[in-house]
Amino acid sequence: MPKRKAFINKNICVACGCCLKVCPKNAIEIFKGIYAQTHDDKCVGCGLCAKSCPADAIELTKN
């Protein structure tokens, strides 16, 4: 069964940090204050980050 992962669209992300605050696995960081990025090895695909993103820059994908 494919595992879900969070994908952050760097062109839409505004680096607000909302996703950081809700991620239970600390799988997201803000890269150089420009956009958020995920650490695939930590992401469990829970979807909390996507639900919290005000810019709708995060979607869950199947790997």
C-alpha positions in Angstrom: 0.0 0.0 0.0 1.4 3.4 -1.0 2.3 5.7 1.9 0.9 9.3 1.9 3.4 12.2 2.2 2.9 15.9 2.4 4.0 17.9 -0.7 4.5 21.6 -0.4 4.2 23.8 -3.5 7.1 26.2 -3.1 5.5 28.7 -5.5 2.4 29.1 -3.3 3.9 28.7 0.2 4.2 32.0 2.1 6.4 30.5 4.9 3.8 31.5 7.6 4.7 28.5 9.8 1.2 27.2 10.4 2.2 23.8 9.2 5.2 23.7 11.6 3.0 24.3 14.6 0.6 21.3 13.9 3.1 18.7 12.6 3.3 16.0 15.3 6.6 14.6 13.9 8.5 17.8 13.3 8.7 16.8 9.6 8.5 20.4 8.3 10.9 23.3 8.4 11.0 26.8 6.9 13.8 27.0 4.3 15.7 30.3 4.4 12.5 32.1 5.4 11.1 31.6 1.9 9.0 28.4 2.0 8.3 25.3 4.0 9.7 21.9 3.1 9.1 18.5 4.4 11.4 15.8 5.5 10.0 12.6 3.9 11.7 10.3 6.3 9.7 11.9 9.2 6.4 12.6 7.5 3.6 10.1 8.4 1.0 11.6 6.0 -1.5 12.6 8.7 -2.6 15.7 6.7 -2.7 18.1 9.6 -0.3 20.5 7.8 -2.5 20.5 4.7 -5.6 21.3 6.8 -3.8 24.2 8.6 -2.3 25.9 5.5 -4.0 29.2 4.8 -2.4 29.3 1.3 -3.5 25.8 0.3 0.1 25.1 -0.6 0.2 21.6 0.8 -1.4 18.4 -0.6 -1.0 14.8 0.3 0.5 12.5 -2.3 0.9 8.8 -2.5 4.5 7.5 -2.8 
